[in-house]
Every structure is written in C-alpha cells, then in structure tokens.
C-alpha cells in the first residue's frame, strides 16, 4: 500500500468522518420524510406512480408509511441511537430507491422530479438522484464499518453508571 493510499484510508476511518457521514445521511432522510409527511399524501403518490413499478393499489399504503420510516430512521441516525439498525434501514431504503431510479433509466422513463424531497423545491432528474444515491450508499457503507459510533447516544447509553 502506498503512502497516499495509507493516508487516504486513515482519513476515511477517522471518527469525525463517521460522525459527518451519520449526520449528513440521517439529515437527508429525516428532512425527506418530514417534508413528505407535511404535504398531501397525493403528491407522494403521484411521484411513486411516475416510476411505473408498483400496482396502483400499493401506492397509497407506501406513500403513507414510507415517509415515517424515512423520518424515523433519519432521526435515529442523526442522534446515533440504534445506530447499526438505523444504518441498515437507511441503506436498505437507499438500495431500493437506487434500483427504482436505475430501472427508470433503463426503461427510458424521464422523471421531471424523483419525488425524493417533496415540496422542498429540489427538483432532481432520475439521473441526478441515481448518482446522489450512490454517494449516499457509500456514506452508509462507511457507517457500516463503525464498531462503536463516536458522538452517538448509543455510546453514552452503553456506559456503566457512575
């Protein structure tokens, strides 16, 4: 391993990088889920429908439940509470979202907006959202390497009482 590669690996494994990754990834999911909960469910249903992947009868249940999962897992990740579980849930969501976006690209469906951030005003094409999700998956992979998360409630709650 070269000196540059060793230095890059050392930097990547630094606890501050994990904290930043956790806050960024959790923040994205907490905000995304919250915005979808605030706006009418029909808006998110329309975004789900545009992907042309699911039967129509599944769109409403997904539009009602998914924002709660996004928000909950995002908040837990930011706080560092149940960190391993919340990283796994966020990574699973990201994997499914990325496959869905990839399928629209392969099928030639051009999305005006991926529906990821609801009414926040971030209109992202499926290509931009696909690339963004790959970056977020890399952050999730980095978090998956953590044994004891730094600056997390998990760590504080595991301490023995004084």
N, C-alpha and C positions, 0 to 999 in steps of 0.2 A: 504494500500500500504506500502510495506516495505521500509526501508531507502535506501536500494540498488536500488530498483525499482524507487524511487523518484529521486535519484541521476542520474540514467541512463536516465530517462525522461528529467530531467533538462539539461543534457549534449546534448541529442538528439535535444532538442528545442533551443539550443544556436544558435544565429545568425551566428557564424563562421562556424558551421556545415552546415547551409543552403548555405552559400557562397561557401564552398568547394564542396558541392554536385552540385551546379549550374555550377561551373567551370568544374568539372570533367565530368558531364553528357553532358554539352554543348560542351566541348572539344572533347569528343568521337564522337559526331555527326558531329561537324564541320570538324574534321580530316577525318572521314569515308566518308563523302560526297565529300570533296575536292579531296581525292585520287581517288575516282570513276570518278570524272569529268576529271581528268588529263589523265587517261588511256583510251584506246579504249573502246567504249561502248559495243563491242562484249564480252569483258571479264566479265562485269557485267551481260550481257545477259546469258552467259554460267552458271554463278552462280545461277541466277534465274531459269534457265531451270533445273538445278540439283535437285531443290526442287520438281519438277513434280506436281505443284499445279495449274498453270495457262495455259490457251491455248497459243500456240506459238505466235499468233498474238498480245498478250498483253505484251510479254517480252520486245520488243524494246521500246514501249512507257514508260513502267515502268523503264527500265534501263536508259532512257534519263531524266525522270522527278524526280525520287526518290532522286538521289544524290543532286539535287538543294534544295529539301525540307529538306534533312538531313543537308546540309551545312548551309542553311539559318536559320533553327530553332536552330541549334547548336550555331551559331554566336550570334543570338539574346539572347540565354540563357546565354552565357558567359558574354555578355555585360549587362545583366539584363534589356534588352529593350523588352517591350511587354512580360514580364516575365510569367504572367499567361497563355497567349495564347501559348507561345513557350513551356512551360512545358506540356501543354495539347497535343500539336502536337507531341512532343518527346515521351510522354507517350503512345499516340495512336500508333505511329510507333513501339515503343518497344513491345506493346501488340501484334500487328500484326506479328512482327518478331518472337516473342516468340511462338505464336501459330503455325507459319510456321515451326519453328525448332522442336516444340513438335510433329507436325504431321509427320515429317521425322523420328523421334524416334519411334513413334507408328507404322509407316508403314515399319520400318526396313531399311530405306534408310540411308546408311552411307555416310555422306559428308566428303570428304577429307579436304575441306575448306568451311566455311559457306558463304564466299563472303563478309563478313562484312567490311573488311578493304582493299579490293582490292589488289594492288601490294605492300602494305607496308611490306609484308613478315610475317604477323601474320596469320599463318595457324591454324585455330581453328576447331575442330570437332563440329558436331551439339550438342553433349552433353555439351562440354565446353561452347559453345556460349549460349546454353539454360540457364545454371546456371549463366553465366555472365549477361544475360539479366534480370534474376530475381533480381540480385543485383542492376542493373541499374533501374529497376522498383521500387525498394524500395527507391532509391535516388529520383526518380521522385515523389513518394508518399510523401516523406519528404518535397520536394519543394512545393507540392500542399497544404501543411499546412501553408505556409507563407502568412501573410496578406500584409505586406509591406517589400519587399525584401531589405536586407542590402547590401551595396556596389553595388548598381544597378543604372543604368541610369534612370530607372522608378522613383525611389525615388527622384533623382535630378531634373528630369523634372516636378515632381509634386509640387515642392517648389514654393511658390509665389515669384514674382520678388521683388528685394530689393527696 
